[in-house]
Amino acid sequence: MVGNGVVCFIVLRSRNMRTVTNLFILNLAISDLLVGIFCMPTTLLDNIITGWPFGSIVCKLSGMVQGISVSASVFTLVAIAVDRFRCIVYPFKQKLTIATSKLIIVIIWVLAVLIMFPSGVMLQVTKEQTVRIVLGPNSDTRPFYWCRENWPSQEMRKVYTTVLFTNIYLAPLTLIVIMYARIGFTLFKTTLPPARGSGSAPLEGSGNNKLSVDGRQTITRKKKRVIMMLLVVALLFIVSWLPLWTLMMLSDYASLTEHQYRVINIYMYPFAHWLAFFNSSINPIIYGFFNENFRKGFQAAFKFQLCSADVLRQRTLSHRIRGNAVLPVHPTVPSGPASRAGSLFVGNGTCQEGNDVREQDLIMEDLEKVSQI
């Protein structure tokens, strides 16, 4: 939750960070944050206490929020992949606008609500007739309750599970793998221009050739890092969600005994749920903190906070000194266009212009730079 909260803070803190890709990252962080706030606590209590400890309303709300948030998260991962695909594979096509990205985000949440609405309707707290929970050494027992979908027929449950599996796992996974594979191939086959000075001896005292070689090595490292990140994204998505969807399909399609069904629900489902939650926690780290541009955005936002506090303290000290008529103090914020533009310069130069640490306009800007070389 901390990682997702920091991502939201970085994007919302500065207008310069509100770009198409960053808005998708923000939406991903919000959906994953909802999973952490509303779903993880109830799931944890459900696992610890053994059985559903809440009422029917919490059952429906928790299930709906979890399903909607997960669906929105998966759809956003696809939107990010499509955006990266357009930018890297077709760099000269018209890019998405801020307005278009906002519309896409609205559509993502509408689709998430629609696809999870049947689940919310069917979720009910059901009493298990053949199982009771033993309490304490006196062998007292209490009923065991499930929070699960109660469909009129098994065939309807199978159809709905298949629809969810196709739309929230299989189709998104296929699109993400295909598009990231194409992106990786495009980056891999991108040829770099010849180094300046190649084919002729560099002039003595000139650093042009060395600089160009260093630049080529930097670009190669960035390409490898980007390709590795794309592989990690795809693999983590597969590994995190495969156990949960496997158990769901087994529960609906396999001929399980009552004992096997209870084992799956009591012991295996909790592990699969938390593995899926892990994907929500790791997403901001992959898309945010592994990217240098996003780290710069965080540093710039954090530095702005520190510099604002320094400016406030400097002004307070200046007013006190002037009030006591001890000595003249130079104004803390310089006059002129720089100060009107939001300069954070303080008299002794400890805080520089806010744009010195530039907040990049794309969270994965390195991909576009490499693809256009």
C-alpha positions as CSV (number, residue, x, y, z in Angstrom):
1,M,0.0,0.0,0.0
2,V,2.9,2.3,0.7
3,G,4.3,2.0,-2.8
4,N,0.9,2.7,-4.4
5,G,0.4,5.7,-2.1
6,V,3.7,7.1,-3.0
7,V,2.9,6.7,-6.7
8,C,-0.3,8.6,-6.3
9,F,1.5,11.3,-4.4
10,I,4.1,11.8,-7.1
11,V,1.6,12.0,-10.0
12,L,-0.9,14.2,-8.1
13,R,1.8,16.4,-6.6
14,S,2.9,18.0,-9.8
15,R,1.1,18.9,-13.0
16,N,4.2,18.1,-15.0
17,M,3.7,14.4,-14.1
18,R,0.1,14.3,-15.3
19,T,0.8,12.7,-18.7
20,V,-0.9,9.9,-20.6
21,T,1.4,7.1,-19.3
22,N,1.5,8.6,-15.8
23,L,-2.3,8.8,-15.6
24,F,-2.5,5.1,-16.4
25,I,0.1,4.4,-13.7
26,L,-2.0,6.5,-11.3
27,N,-5.1,4.5,-12.2
28,L,-3.1,1.3,-11.6
29,A,-1.9,2.5,-8.2
30,I,-5.4,3.6,-7.2
31,S,-7.0,0.2,-8.1
32,D,-4.2,-1.6,-6.4
33,L,-4.6,0.7,-3.4
34,L,-8.3,-0.2,-3.1
35,V,-7.3,-3.8,-3.0
36,G,-4.9,-3.1,-0.1
37,I,-7.4,-1.0,1.8
38,F,-10.7,-2.9,1.4
39,C,-9.7,-6.4,0.5
40,M,-6.6,-7.4,2.3
41,P,-7.9,-6.7,5.9
42,T,-11.1,-8.7,5.4
43,T,-9.2,-11.6,3.6
44,L,-6.6,-11.6,6.5
45,L,-9.4,-11.9,9.1
46,D,-11.1,-14.5,7.1
47,N,-7.9,-16.6,7.0
48,I,-7.1,-16.1,10.6
49,I,-10.5,-16.7,12.1
50,T,-11.4,-19.5,9.7
51,G,-14.7,-18.7,8.1
52,W,-16.4,-15.4,7.2
53,P,-16.7,-13.3,10.3
54,F,-18.7,-10.5,8.9
55,G,-22.3,-10.0,7.6
56,S,-23.8,-10.2,4.2
57,I,-23.3,-6.5,3.3
58,V,-19.6,-6.6,4.0
59,C,-19.4,-9.8,2.0
60,K,-21.0,-8.2,-1.0
61,L,-19.0,-4.9,-0.7
62,S,-15.7,-6.6,-0.1
63,G,-16.2,-9.0,-3.0
64,M,-17.4,-6.3,-5.4
65,V,-14.6,-3.9,-4.5
66,Q,-12.0,-6.6,-4.8
67,G,-13.3,-7.8,-8.1
68,I,-13.7,-4.3,-9.6
69,S,-10.3,-3.2,-8.4
70,V,-8.6,-6.3,-9.7
71,S,-10.4,-6.0,-13.1
72,A,-9.5,-2.3,-13.3
73,S,-5.9,-3.1,-12.5
74,V,-5.7,-5.8,-15.2
75,F,-7.4,-3.6,-17.8
76,T,-5.0,-0.8,-16.9
77,L,-2.0,-3.1,-17.4
78,V,-3.4,-3.8,-20.9
79,A,-3.8,0.0,-21.5
80,I,-0.2,0.6,-20.5
81,A,1.0,-2.1,-22.8
82,V,-1.1,-0.7,-25.7
83,D,0.3,2.8,-25.0
84,R,3.9,1.5,-24.9
85,F,3.3,-0.6,-28.0
86,R,2.1,2.5,-30.0
87,C,5.0,4.6,-28.8
88,I,7.7,2.1,-29.5
89,V,6.6,0.0,-32.5
90,Y,4.8,2.9,-34.2
91,P,6.6,6.0,-32.9
92,F,5.4,8.3,-35.6
93,K,1.7,7.6,-35.1
94,Q,-0.4,10.2,-33.3
95,K,-0.1,9.6,-29.6
96,L,-2.9,9.5,-27.1
97,T,-4.0,12.8,-25.5
98,I,-4.7,13.5,-21.9
99,A,-8.4,13.7,-22.6
100,T,-8.4,10.4,-24.4
101,S,-6.5,8.7,-21.6
102,K,-9.0,10.0,-19.1
103,L,-11.8,8.6,-21.3
104,I,-10.0,5.2,-21.4
105,I,-9.7,5.2,-17.6
106,V,-13.5,5.9,-17.3
107,I,-14.2,3.0,-19.7
108,I,-11.9,0.8,-17.7
109,W,-13.9,1.3,-14.5
110,V,-17.2,1.0,-16.2
111,L,-16.2,-2.3,-17.8
112,A,-14.8,-3.5,-14.4
113,V,-18.1,-2.7,-12.7
114,L,-20.2,-4.4,-15.4
115,I,-18.1,-7.6,-15.5
116,M,-18.2,-7.9,-11.7
117,F,-21.9,-6.9,-11.2
118,P,-23.2,-10.5,-11.4
119,S,-20.7,-11.6,-8.8
120,G,-21.9,-8.8,-6.4
121,V,-25.5,-9.9,-6.9
122,M,-24.8,-13.6,-6.2
123,L,-22.4,-13.1,-3.3
124,Q,-24.0,-14.4,-0.1
125,V,-22.9,-15.6,3.4
126,T,-23.7,-19.3,3.3
127,K,-23.7,-21.6,6.3
128,E,-21.8,-24.8,5.9
129,Q,-24.0,-27.7,6.9
130,T,-21.4,-30.4,7.4
131,V,-18.6,-28.4,9.1
132,R,-18.4,-26.7,12.5
133,I,-15.6,-24.9,14.1
134,V,-14.2,-26.1,17.5
135,L,-13.7,-23.3,20.1
136,G,-11.2,-23.8,22.9
137,P,-10.4,-26.8,25.1
138,N,-14.1,-27.4,26.0
139,S,-14.9,-28.5,22.5
140,D,-17.5,-25.9,22.0
141,T,-18.4,-25.4,18.4
142,R,-19.9,-22.7,16.2
143,P,-21.2,-22.8,12.6
144,F,-18.9,-22.3,9.7
145,Y,-19.8,-19.6,7.2
146,W,-18.6,-18.9,3.7
147,C,-18.7,-15.7,1.7
148,R,-19.2,-17.0,-1.8
149,E,-21.3,-16.8,-4.9
150,N,-24.6,-18.7,-4.6
151,W,-25.6,-19.4,-8.2
152,P,-29.0,-21.1,-9.1
153,S,-27.2,-23.8,-11.0
154,Q,-23.7,-25.1,-11.5
155,E,-23.9,-24.4,-15.2
156,M,-24.4,-20.7,-14.6
157,R,-21.4,-20.6,-12.3
158,K,-19.3,-22.3,-14.9
159,V,-20.3,-19.9,-17.6
160,Y,-19.5,-16.9,-15.4
161,T,-16.2,-18.3,-14.2
162,T,-15.2,-18.9,-17.9
163,V,-16.2,-15.3,-18.8
164,L,-14.1,-13.9,-16.0
165,F,-11.2,-16.2,-16.8
166,T,-11.2,-15.2,-20.4
167,N,-11.6,-11.4,-19.9
168,I,-9.5,-10.9,-16.8
169,Y,-6.7,-13.3,-17.3
170,L,-6.4,-15.1,-20.6
171,A,-7.2,-12.3,-23.0
172,P,-5.2,-9.6,-21.1
173,L,-2.3,-12.0,-20.7
174,T,-2.2,-12.8,-24.4
175,L,-2.3,-9.1,-25.3
176,I,0.4,-8.2,-22.8
177,V,2.7,-11.0,-23.9
178,I,2.3,-10.3,-27.6
179,M,2.7,-6.5,-27.3
180,Y,5.7,-6.7,-24.9
181,A,7.3,-9.4,-27.1
182,R,6.9,-7.0,-30.1
183,I,8.3,-4.1,-28.1
184,G,11.3,-6.2,-27.0
185,F,11.9,-7.3,-30.6
186,T,11.7,-3.7,-31.8
187,L,14.2,-2.5,-29.2
188,F,16.5,-5.5,-29.8
189,K,16.7,-5.0,-33.6
190,T,17.1,-1.2,-33.3
191,T,20.5,-0.3,-34.8
192,L,22.5,2.5,-33.3
193,P,24.1,5.1,-35.5
194,P,27.9,4.9,-36.0
195,A,29.9,6.5,-33.2
196,R,31.2,9.9,-34.1
197,G,34.8,9.7,-35.2
198,S,34.6,5.9,-36.1
199,G,36.6,5.0,-39.1
200,S,39.2,7.7,-38.4
201,A,41.6,8.4,-35.6
202,P,40.1,10.8,-33.0
203,L,41.7,14.2,-32.7
204,E,44.0,14.5,-29.8
205,G,42.4,16.4,-27.0
206,S,39.0,15.9,-28.4
207,G,36.5,13.9,-26.3
208,N,33.8,13.6,-29.0
209,N,34.6,10.0,-29.8
210,K,34.7,8.9,-26.2
211,L,31.5,10.7,-25.5
212,S,29.8,9.0,-28.4
213,V,31.0,5.6,-27.3
214,D,29.8,6.2,-23.8
215,G,26.4,7.3,-25.2
216,R,26.1,4.1,-27.2
217,Q,26.9,2.0,-24.1
218,T,24.4,3.9,-22.1
219,I,21.7,3.3,-24.7
220,T,22.6,-0.4,-24.8
221,R,22.2,-0.7,-21.1
222,K,18.9,1.1,-21.2
223,K,17.6,-1.3,-23.9
224,K,18.6,-4.3,-21.8
225,R,17.0,-2.9,-18.7
226,V,13.8,-2.1,-20.6
227,I,13.6,-5.6,-22.1
228,M,14.2,-7.2,-18.7
229,M,11.5,-5.1,-17.1
230,L,9.0,-6.1,-19.7
231,L,9.9,-9.8,-19.1
232,V,9.4,-9.3,-15.4
233,V,6.0,-7.6,-15.8
234,A,4.7,-10.5,-18.0
235,L,6.2,-13.3,-15.8
236,L,4.9,-11.8,-12.6
237,F,1.4,-11.4,-14.0
238,I,1.4,-15.0,-15.1
239,V,2.8,-16.4,-11.9
240,S,0.7,-14.2,-9.5
241,W,-2.7,-15.0,-11.0
242,L,-2.3,-18.5,-12.4
243,P,-2.8,-20.4,-9.1
244,L,-6.0,-18.5,-8.2
245,W,-7.6,-19.0,-11.7
246,T,-6.5,-22.6,-11.7
247,L,-8.3,-23.2,-8.4
248,M,-11.4,-21.4,-9.6
249,M,-11.5,-23.5,-12.8
250,L,-10.9,-26.7,-10.8
251,S,-13.7,-25.9,-8.3
252,D,-16.2,-25.4,-11.1
253,Y,-15.2,-27.9,-13.7
254,A,-13.4,-30.8,-11.9
255,S,-15.4,-33.5,-10.1
256,L,-14.1,-32.9,-6.6
257,T,-15.2,-34.7,-3.4
258,E,-16.5,-32.8,-0.5
259,H,-13.2,-33.2,1.3
260,Q,-11.2,-32.0,-1.7
261,Y,-13.4,-29.0,-2.1
262,R,-13.0,-28.0,1.6
263,V,-9.2,-28.4,1.4
264,I,-9.1,-26.1,-1.7
265,N,-11.3,-23.5,0.0
266,I,-9.7,-23.6,3.5
267,Y,-6.0,-24.1,2.7
268,M,-5.3,-23.4,-1.0
269,Y,-7.5,-20.4,-1.8
270,P,-5.8,-18.2,0.9
271,F,-2.4,-18.8,-0.6
272,A,-3.6,-18.1,-4.1
273,H,-5.4,-14.9,-3.0
274,W,-2.3,-13.5,-1.3
275,L,-0.2,-14.4,-4.3
276,A,-2.6,-12.4,-6.4
277,F,-2.5,-9.5,-3.9
278,F,1.3,-9.6,-4.2
279,N,0.9,-8.6,-7.9
280,S,-1.0,-5.5,-6.8
281,S,1.8,-4.6,-4.4
282,I,4.6,-5.1,-6.8
283,N,3.1,-3.2,-9.7
284,P,4.2,0.3,-8.6
285,I,7.7,-0.9,-7.9
286,I,8.0,-2.3,-11.4
287,Y,6.5,0.6,-13.2
288,G,7.7,3.3,-10.9
289,F,10.8,2.8,-8.8
290,F,12.7,0.7,-11.3
291,N,12.4,3.6,-13.7
292,E,14.9,6.5,-13.3
293,N,12.5,9.1,-14.6
294,F,9.9,8.3,-12.0
295,R,12.5,8.3,-9.2
296,K,13.5,11.8,-10.4
297,G,9.9,12.8,-10.1
298,F,9.8,11.6,-6.5
299,Q,13.1,13.4,-5.7
300,A,11.8,16.6,-7.2
301,A,8.5,16.4,-5.3
302,F,10.3,15.6,-2.1
303,K,12.9,18.4,-2.7
304,F,10.1,20.8,-3.3
305,Q,8.7,20.1,0.2
306,L,12.1,20.6,1.8
307,C,12.8,23.8,-0.1
308,S,9.3,25.2,0.7
309,A,10.0,24.6,4.4
310,D,13.5,26.3,4.0
311,V,11.9,29.3,2.3
312,L,9.3,29.6,5.1
313,R,11.9,29.5,7.8
314,Q,14.1,31.9,5.9
315,R,11.3,34.4,5.5
316,T,10.4,34.1,9.2
317,L,14.0,34.7,10.2
318,S,14.2,37.7,7.8
319,H,11.1,39.3,9.3
320,R,12.4,38.9,12.8
321,I,15.7,40.4,12.0
322,R,14.1,43.4,10.2
323,G,11.7,43.9,13.1
324,N,14.7,44.1,15.5
325,A,16.6,46.3,13.0
326,V,19.8,44.3,13.4
327,L,20.9,44.2,9.8
328,P,19.5,44.1,6.3
329,V,18.6,40.8,4.8
330,H,18.4,39.9,1.1
331,P,14.9,38.7,0.0
332,T,14.7,35.0,0.0
333,V,12.9,34.8,-3.4
334,P,14.5,36.7,-6.3
335,S,12.4,39.1,-8.3
336,G,11.7,38.8,-12.0
337,P,10.4,36.1,-14.2
338,A,12.2,33.3,-12.4
339,S,10.4,33.9,-9.1
340,R,7.0,34.2,-10.8
341,A,7.6,30.9,-12.5
342,G,8.0,29.2,-9.1
343,S,11.7,29.3,-8.5
344,L,12.8,27.7,-5.2
345,F,16.1,29.6,-5.0
346,V,17.0,30.7,-1.5
347,G,19.6,33.4,-0.7
348,N,22.5,31.0,-0.1
349,G,21.6,28.8,-3.1
350,T,20.8,25.7,-1.1
351,C,17.6,25.1,-3.0
352,Q,17.8,25.5,-6.8
353,E,15.2,26.1,-9.4
354,G,12.4,23.6,-9.2
355,N,13.0,22.6,-12.8
356,D,16.7,21.7,-12.2
357,V,15.5,18.2,-11.3
358,R,13.2,17.9,-14.2
359,E,10.1,15.8,-13.7
360,Q,9.9,13.7,-16.8
361,D,6.8,13.8,-18.9
362,L,6.8,10.0,-19.4
363,I,7.2,7.4,-16.8
364,M,8.9,5.1,-19.3
365,E,10.4,7.7,-21.5
366,D,13.6,5.7,-22.1
367,L,11.7,3.3,-24.3
368,E,10.7,6.0,-26.8
369,K,14.2,7.5,-26.8
370,V,15.7,4.2,-27.6
371,S,13.1,3.2,-30.3
372,Q,13.6,6.5,-32.2
373,I,17.4,6.1,-32.5
